[in-house]
């Protein structure tokens, strides 16, 4: 009999959980800009995240172990194949301009994974660059694509939300980098490697200040959203403060990645 732990681990390792986080952020974008009937965009982002993350995580491993792939990796490969079919299905339901922009995001993801330039590693291994590329990809998928697909006017609120979303994802990644400090290659030059864990936490906490107060600059902010964002900032601050190298991998791979889902659920129920 398959244990709950094995099922739970598969749920995380197969990128379903992080895909739900992306789905939640897309739905948050729909809520913030009063976009309705956009399930297609949310589903496209969900399946695309499964494909993209599994490709980034397991591409090299699958190629190196073609003849001896673990059963779990085989199942993840099958899941990713079904997700790829889902991506194709929803891709052709998007607006033409959205399809073009999504190809640009895909190119950025491939740049992150594959070594396009001679004698150069992929962007994932470029010193100090990883966190910015990942944050930009998340902003593109969870904010830019939904608004472009809905033909929303990209005015002041759009640029404010881009900054907020980038900060949110950037701080989430900082927590990952703190926990991965002992295992990361020193040449990656992650933020904790460059400035230390304490200063990384300070930077993250300081970034949450503009994240919160940028909400006041929106043309029509909702008071209830200010309360929800305050709860989000408090939760994110606690996760950042208590982050350290000795924490369980579930600290980031489940709990930290649950923060966008928690944020969206607060909006749904409050």
C-alpha contacts under 8 A as a table, 3 or more apart, distances in Angstrom:
res1	aa1	res2	aa2	distance
2	X	6	X	6.61
2	X	7	X	7.15
3	X	6	X	5.37
3	X	7	X	6.54
4	X	7	X	5.11
4	X	8	X	5.99
5	X	8	X	4.97
5	X	9	X	5.96
6	X	9	X	5.06
6	X	10	X	6.10
7	X	10	X	5.10
7	X	11	X	6.16
8	X	11	X	4.97
8	X	12	X	6.46
9	X	12	X	5.20
9	X	13	X	5.97
10	X	13	X	5.03
10	X	14	X	5.66
10	X	72	X	7.56
11	X	14	X	5.59
11	X	15	X	6.75
11	X	16	X	5.68
11	X	17	X	6.43
12	X	15	X	5.41
12	X	16	X	6.17
12	X	17	X	5.53
12	X	18	X	7.57
12	X	253	X	6.76
12	X	254	X	7.06
13	X	16	X	7.71
14	X	17	X	7.98
14	X	50	X	7.19
14	X	54	X	6.69
14	X	76	X	5.64
14	X	79	X	7.85
15	X	18	X	5.32
15	X	19	X	6.06
15	X	49	X	7.54
15	X	50	X	5.38
15	X	53	X	6.45
15	X	54	X	6.58
16	X	19	X	4.99
16	X	20	X	6.27
16	X	50	X	6.22
17	X	20	X	5.10
17	X	21	X	6.50
17	X	254	X	7.23
17	X	257	X	7.41
17	X	258	X	7.77
18	X	21	X	4.93
18	X	22	X	6.41
18	X	49	X	7.50
18	X	50	X	7.88
18	X	257	X	6.20
18	X	258	X	7.99
19	X	22	X	5.08
19	X	23	X	6.11
19	X	45	X	7.60
19	X	46	X	4.96
19	X	47	X	7.14
19	X	49	X	5.20
19	X	50	X	5.86
20	X	23	X	4.82
20	X	24	X	6.03
20	X	46	X	6.42
20	X	261	X	7.03
21	X	24	X	5.04
21	X	25	X	6.36
21	X	257	X	6.43
21	X	258	X	6.45
21	X	259	X	7.67
21	X	260	X	5.37
21	X	261	X	5.34
22	X	25	X	5.14
22	X	26	X	6.29
22	X	45	X	6.75
22	X	46	X	6.42
22	X	49	X	7.29
22	X	138	X	7.59
22	X	141	X	7.95
22	X	142	X	6.40
22	X	260	X	7.62
23	X	26	X	5.18
23	X	27	X	6.30
23	X	42	X	5.51
23	X	43	X	7.17
23	X	45	X	6.24
23	X	46	X	5.31
23	X	142	X	7.65
24	X	27	X	5.08
24	X	28	X	6.15
24	X	260	X	6.10
24	X	261	X	5.25
24	X	263	X	7.98
24	X	264	X	5.68
25	X	28	X	4.82
25	X	29	X	6.27
25	X	142	X	5.64
25	X	143	X	7.81
25	X	260	X	6.14
25	X	261	X	7.50
25	X	264	X	7.02
26	X	29	X	5.06
26	X	30	X	6.41
26	X	41	X	7.82
26	X	42	X	5.83
26	X	45	X	7.63
26	X	141	X	7.71
26	X	142	X	4.56
26	X	143	X	6.50
26	X	146	X	6.85
27	X	30	X	4.96
27	X	31	X	6.25
27	X	42	X	6.71
27	X	264	X	7.21
28	X	31	X	5.04
28	X	32	X	6.11
28	X	264	X	5.86
28	X	267	X	7.95
29	X	32	X	5.12
29	X	33	X	6.21
29	X	35	X	7.97
29	X	142	X	7.04
29	X	143	X	6.00
29	X	146	X	7.22
29	X	147	X	7.87
30	X	33	X	5.47
30	X	34	X	5.73
30	X	35	X	4.60
30	X	36	X	6.75
30	X	38	X	7.58
30	X	146	X	7.31
31	X	34	X	5.07
31	X	35	X	6.32
32	X	35	X	7.86
35	X	38	X	6.96
35	X	150	X	7.12
38	X	41	X	5.61
38	X	42	X	6.78
38	X	146	X	7.98
38	X	150	X	7.87
39	X	42	X	5.10
39	X	43	X	6.07
40	X	43	X	5.22
40	X	44	X	6.07
40	X	90	X	6.07
40	X	93	X	7.15
40	X	94	X	7.42
41	X	44	X	5.05
41	X	45	X	6.24
41	X	90	X	7.47
41	X	94	X	7.15
41	X	145	X	7.88
41	X	146	X	6.24
41	X	149	X	7.73
42	X	45	X	5.19
42	X	46	X	6.20
42	X	146	X	7.98
43	X	46	X	4.95
43	X	47	X	6.21
43	X	90	X	7.18
44	X	47	X	5.48
44	X	48	X	5.84
44	X	86	X	7.23
44	X	87	X	5.43
44	X	90	X	5.42
44	X	91	X	6.59
45	X	48	X	5.00
45	X	49	X	5.97
45	X	87	X	7.96
45	X	141	X	6.58
45	X	142	X	7.45
46	X	49	X	5.34
46	X	50	X	6.66
47	X	50	X	5.22
47	X	51	X	6.40
47	X	83	X	5.01
47	X	84	X	6.86
47	X	86	X	6.10
47	X	87	X	5.56
48	X	51	X	5.16
48	X	52	X	5.91
48	X	83	X	7.11
48	X	84	X	7.10
48	X	87	X	5.65
49	X	52	X	5.01
49	X	53	X	5.75
50	X	53	X	5.50
50	X	54	X	5.94
50	X	80	X	6.39
50	X	83	X	6.61
51	X	54	X	5.42
51	X	55	X	6.01
51	X	80	X	5.27
51	X	81	X	7.67
51	X	83	X	6.19
51	X	84	X	6.09
52	X	55	X	5.16
52	X	56	X	6.21
52	X	109	X	7.33
53	X	56	X	5.07
53	X	57	X	6.04
54	X	57	X	5.05
54	X	58	X	5.62
54	X	59	X	7.39
54	X	76	X	7.80
54	X	80	X	7.01
55	X	58	X	5.49
55	X	59	X	5.01
56	X	59	X	6.02
56	X	113	X	5.75
57	X	60	X	7.62
57	X	61	X	7.85
58	X	61	X	5.03
58	X	62	X	5.82
59	X	62	X	5.31
59	X	63	X	6.30
60	X	63	X	5.21
60	X	64	X	6.10
61	X	64	X	5.13
61	X	65	X	6.13
62	X	65	X	5.26
62	X	66	X	5.77
62	X	69	X	6.77
62	X	73	X	7.85
63	X	66	X	5.46
65	X	68	X	5.24
65	X	69	X	5.52
66	X	69	X	5.99
69	X	73	X	6.23
69	X	74	X	6.49
70	X	73	X	5.25
70	X	74	X	6.40
71	X	74	X	5.03
71	X	75	X	6.32
72	X	75	X	5.12
72	X	76	X	6.18
73	X	76	X	4.96
73	X	77	X	6.08
74	X	77	X	5.00
74	X	78	X	6.35
75	X	78	X	5.08
75	X	79	X	6.14
76	X	79	X	4.95
76	X	80	X	6.02
77	X	80	X	5.03
77	X	81	X	6.20
78	X	81	X	5.01
78	X	82	X	6.41
79	X	82	X	5.20
79	X	83	X	6.16
80	X	83	X	4.85
80	X	84	X	6.03
81	X	84	X	4.97
81	X	85	X	6.46
82	X	85	X	5.10
82	X	86	X	6.39
83	X	86	X	4.87
83	X	87	X	6.16
84	X	87	X	4.94
84	X	88	X	6.27
85	X	88	X	5.14
85	X	89	X	6.18
86	X	89	X	5.04
86	X	90	X	6.23
87	X	90	X	5.39
87	X	91	X	5.78
88	X	91	X	5.01
88	X	92	X	6.58
89	X	92	X	5.93
89	X	93	X	7.12
90	X	93	X	5.10
90	X	94	X	6.68
91	X	94	X	5.44
91	X	99	X	6.72
92	X	95	X	7.96
92	X	99	X	7.87
94	X	98	X	6.18
94	X	99	X	6.34
94	X	149	X	6.66
95	X	98	X	5.16
95	X	99	X	6.35
95	X	149	X	5.63
96	X	99	X	5.08
96	X	100	X	6.47
97	X	100	X	5.16
97	X	101	X	6.35
97	X	148	X	7.19
97	X	149	X	7.21
98	X	101	X	5.11
98	X	102	X	5.99
98	X	145	X	5.98
98	X	148	X	5.95
98	X	149	X	5.27
99	X	102	X	5.08
99	X	103	X	6.28
100	X	103	X	5.21
100	X	104	X	6.65
101	X	104	X	5.05
101	X	105	X	6.51
101	X	145	X	6.98
102	X	105	X	4.99
102	X	106	X	6.14
102	X	141	X	7.57
102	X	145	X	6.94
103	X	106	X	4.89
103	X	107	X	6.17
104	X	107	X	5.03
104	X	108	X	6.40
105	X	108	X	5.08
105	X	109	X	6.31
105	X	137	X	6.24
105	X	140	X	6.65
105	X	141	X	7.36
106	X	109	X	4.99
106	X	110	X	6.19
107	X	110	X	5.07
107	X	111	X	6.09
108	X	111	X	5.02
108	X	112	X	6.26
108	X	133	X	7.54
108	X	137	X	7.23
109	X	112	X	5.01
109	X	113	X	6.42
109	X	137	X	7.24
110	X	113	X	4.98
110	X	114	X	5.63
111	X	114	X	5.57
111	X	115	X	6.92
111	X	116	X	6.78
111	X	122	X	6.38
111	X	123	X	5.89
112	X	122	X	5.71
112	X	123	X	4.35
112	X	124	X	4.89
112	X	130	X	7.71
112	X	133	X	7.34
113	X	122	X	5.59
113	X	123	X	6.64
113	X	124	X	6.21
114	X	121	X	7.79
114	X	122	X	5.08
114	X	123	X	7.64
115	X	118	X	7.54
115	X	120	X	6.28
115	X	121	X	5.14
115	X	122	X	4.08
115	X	123	X	7.36
116	X	120	X	7.63
116	X	122	X	6.98
117	X	120	X	5.46
117	X	121	X	7.65
121	X	124	X	7.84
121	X	125	X	6.11
121	X	126	X	6.98
122	X	125	X	5.73
122	X	126	X	6.89
123	X	126	X	4.99
123	X	129	X	7.05
123	X	130	X	6.73
124	X	129	X	7.30
124	X	130	X	5.21
125	X	129	X	7.85
125	X	130	X	7.07
125	X	187	X	7.85
125	X	188	X	5.80
126	X	129	X	5.65
126	X	130	X	6.86
126	X	188	X	6.29
127	X	130	X	7.53
127	X	187	X	6.05
127	X	188	X	4.44
127	X	189	X	5.01
127	X	190	X	7.35
128	X	131	X	7.21
128	X	188	X	5.99
128	X	189	X	4.84
128	X	190	X	5.41
128	X	191	X	7.20
129	X	132	X	5.64
129	X	133	X	6.47
130	X	133	X	5.39
130	X	134	X	6.28
130	X	190	X	7.81
131	X	134	X	5.36
131	X	135	X	6.14
131	X	170	X	6.76
131	X	173	X	6.72
131	X	190	X	7.70
132	X	135	X	5.13
132	X	136	X	6.07
132	X	170	X	7.45
133	X	136	X	5.14
133	X	137	X	6.16
134	X	137	X	5.12
134	X	138	X	6.31
135	X	138	X	5.19
135	X	139	X	6.26
135	X	166	X	5.69
135	X	169	X	5.53
135	X	170	X	5.81
136	X	139	X	5.06
136	X	140	X	6.07
136	X	166	X	6.77
137	X	140	X	5.04
137	X	141	X	6.15
138	X	141	X	5.22
138	X	142	X	5.79
138	X	143	X	7.86
138	X	166	X	7.75
138	X	169	X	7.26
139	X	142	X	5.42
139	X	143	X	5.37
139	X	144	X	6.54
139	X	162	X	6.48
139	X	165	X	6.08
139	X	166	X	6.07
140	X	143	X	5.71
140	X	144	X	4.78
140	X	145	X	6.07
141	X	144	X	6.23
141	X	145	X	5.47
141	X	146	X	7.49
142	X	145	X	6.63
142	X	146	X	6.69
143	X	146	X	5.69
143	X	147	X	6.38
143	X	161	X	7.89
143	X	162	X	7.10
143	X	165	X	7.84
144	X	147	X	5.41
144	X	148	X	6.04
145	X	148	X	5.15
145	X	149	X	5.95
146	X	149	X	5.17
146	X	150	X	6.23
147	X	150	X	5.11
147	X	151	X	6.06
147	X	152	X	5.23
147	X	153	X	7.97
147	X	154	X	7.79
148	X	151	X	5.03
148	X	152	X	6.26
149	X	152	X	7.83
154	X	157	X	7.44
154	X	158	X	5.31
154	X	159	X	7.49
155	X	158	X	5.46
155	X	159	X	6.83
156	X	159	X	5.37
156	X	160	X	6.25
156	X	218	X	7.46
156	X	219	X	7.92
157	X	160	X	5.09
157	X	161	X	6.05
157	X	218	X	5.56
157	X	219	X	6.86
158	X	161	X	5.15
158	X	162	X	6.15
159	X	162	X	4.96
159	X	163	X	6.38
160	X	163	X	5.27
160	X	164	X	6.25
160	X	214	X	6.65
160	X	215	X	7.87
160	X	217	X	7.87
160	X	218	X	7.42
161	X	164	X	4.89
161	X	165	X	5.86
162	X	165	X	5.19
162	X	166	X	6.03
163	X	166	X	5.16
163	X	167	X	6.17
163	X	211	X	7.67
164	X	167	X	5.16
164	X	168	X	6.15
164	X	210	X	7.84
164	X	211	X	5.06
164	X	212	X	7.98
164	X	214	X	7.28
165	X	168	X	5.04
165	X	169	X	6.25
166	X	169	X	5.35
166	X	170	X	5.90
167	X	170	X	4.95
167	X	171	X	6.09
167	X	207	X	6.61
167	X	208	X	7.31
167	X	211	X	6.48
168	X	171	X	5.41
168	X	172	X	6.32
168	X	208	X	7.66
168	X	211	X	7.29
169	X	172	X	5.00
169	X	173	X	6.18
170	X	173	X	5.19
170	X	174	X	6.29
171	X	174	X	4.95
171	X	175	X	6.67
171	X	204	X	5.43
171	X	207	X	7.64
172	X	175	X	5.44
172	X	176	X	6.82
172	X	236	X	7.84
172	X	256	X	6.97
172	X	257	X	7.78
173	X	176	X	4.97
173	X	177	X	6.18
174	X	177	X	5.00
174	X	178	X	6.23
174	X	191	X	7.24
174	X	192	X	7.79
174	X	200	X	7.19
174	X	201	X	7.95
174	X	204	X	7.19
174	X	240	X	7.96
175	X	178	X	5.20
175	X	179	X	6.51
175	X	239	X	7.54
175	X	240	X	5.78
175	X	243	X	6.31
175	X	252	X	7.23
175	X	256	X	7.96
176	X	179	X	5.32
176	X	180	X	6.13
176	X	252	X	6.10
177	X	180	X	4.96
177	X	181	X	5.89
177	X	190	X	6.79
177	X	191	X	7.34
177	X	192	X	6.68
178	X	181	X	5.25
178	X	192	X	6.08
178	X	197	X	6.39
178	X	243	X	6.69
178	X	244	X	6.00
178	X	245	X	6.30
179	X	182	X	7.48
179	X	243	X	6.69
179	X	244	X	5.41
179	X	245	X	4.27
179	X	246	X	7.16
179	X	247	X	6.78
179	X	249	X	7.95
179	X	252	X	7.95
180	X	183	X	5.41
180	X	184	X	5.84
180	X	245	X	6.57
181	X	184	X	5.45
181	X	192	X	6.99
181	X	193	X	7.04
181	X	245	X	6.54
182	X	245	X	6.71
184	X	188	X	7.09
185	X	188	X	5.61
186	X	189	X	5.99
186	X	193	X	7.05
189	X	192	X	8.00
189	X	193	X	5.61
189	X	194	X	5.93
190	X	193	X	5.17
190	X	194	X	6.30
191	X	194	X	5.17
191	X	195	X	6.13
191	X	196	X	7.39
191	X	200	X	6.52
192	X	195	X	5.38
192	X	196	X	4.45
192	X	197	X	5.01
192	X	199	X	7.68
192	X	200	X	5.64
193	X	196	X	5.69
193	X	197	X	7.79
195	X	199	X	5.91
195	X	200	X	6.49
196	X	199	X	5.61
196	X	200	X	6.12
197	X	200	X	5.00
197	X	201	X	6.27
198	X	201	X	5.26
198	X	202	X	6.40
199	X	202	X	4.91
199	X	203	X	6.11
200	X	203	X	5.10
200	X	204	X	6.18
201	X	204	X	5.05
201	X	205	X	6.13
201	X	240	X	6.24
201	X	241	X	6.40
202	X	205	X	5.15
202	X	206	X	6.09
203	X	206	X	5.14
203	X	207	X	6.14
204	X	207	X	5.15
204	X	208	X	6.52
204	X	240	X	7.44
205	X	208	X	5.27
205	X	209	X	7.12
205	X	237	X	6.33
205	X	240	X	7.82
206	X	209	X	5.51
206	X	210	X	7.70
207	X	210	X	5.91
207	X	211	X	6.43
208	X	211	X	4.79
208	X	212	X	6.19
208	X	233	X	6.56
209	X	212	X	5.41
209	X	213	X	6.32
210	X	213	X	5.08
210	X	214	X	5.65
211	X	214	X	5.72
211	X	215	X	7.44
212	X	215	X	5.93
212	X	226	X	7.81
212	X	229	X	6.63
212	X	230	X	7.08
212	X	233	X	7.37
213	X	216	X	5.60
213	X	217	X	7.58
214	X	217	X	5.41
214	X	218	X	7.29
215	X	218	X	5.66
215	X	221	X	6.61
215	X	226	X	7.28
216	X	221	X	6.46
217	X	221	X	7.77
218	X	221	X	5.43
221	X	225	X	7.45
222	X	225	X	5.26
222	X	226	X	6.83
223	X	226	X	5.21
223	X	227	X	6.88
224	X	227	X	5.23
224	X	228	X	6.39
225	X	228	X	4.95
225	X	229	X	5.96
225	X	267	X	7.78
226	X	229	X	5.11
226	X	230	X	6.09
227	X	230	X	5.05
227	X	231	X	6.41
228	X	231	X	5.21
228	X	232	X	6.28
228	X	263	X	7.37
228	X	266	X	6.76
228	X	267	X	7.34
229	X	232	X	4.85
229	X	233	X	6.08
229	X	263	X	7.84
230	X	233	X	5.09
230	X	234	X	6.16
231	X	234	X	5.10
231	X	235	X	6.19
232	X	235	X	5.22
232	X	236	X	6.07
232	X	259	X	7.59
232	X	263	X	6.41
233	X	236	X	5.10
233	X	237	X	5.93
234	X	237	X	5.12
234	X	238	X	6.33
235	X	238	X	5.26
235	X	239	X	6.40
236	X	239	X	5.17
236	X	240	X	6.16
236	X	256	X	7.98
236	X	259	X	7.47
237	X	240	X	5.06
237	X	241	X	6.02
238	X	241	X	5.08
238	X	242	X	6.13
239	X	242	X	5.45
239	X	243	X	6.01
239	X	256	X	7.15
240	X	243	X	5.23
243	X	247	X	6.91
244	X	247	X	5.82
247	X	251	X	6.36
248	X	251	X	5.47
248	X	252	X	7.95
249	X	252	X	5.90
249	X	253	X	6.03
250	X	253	X	4.92
250	X	254	X	5.02
250	X	255	X	6.48
251	X	254	X	6.06
251	X	255	X	5.23
251	X	256	X	6.26
252	X	255	X	5.57
252	X	256	X	4.56
252	X	257	X	6.20
253	X	256	X	6.52
253	X	257	X	5.92
254	X	257	X	5.36
254	X	258	X	5.97
255	X	258	X	5.02
255	X	259	X	6.94
256	X	259	X	5.56
257	X	260	X	6.79
257	X	261	X	7.84
258	X	261	X	5.15
258	X	262	X	6.05
259	X	262	X	4.93
259	X	263	X	6.09
260	X	263	X	4.95
260	X	264	X	6.26
261	X	264	X	5.19
261	X	265	X	6.12
262	X	265	X	5.12
262	X	266	X	6.21
263	X	266	X	5.30
263	X	267	X	6.68
264	X	267	X	5.15
264	X	268	X	6.29
265	X	268	X	4.88
265	X	269	X	6.09
266	X	269	X	5.40
266	X	270	X	5.55
267	X	270	X	5.30
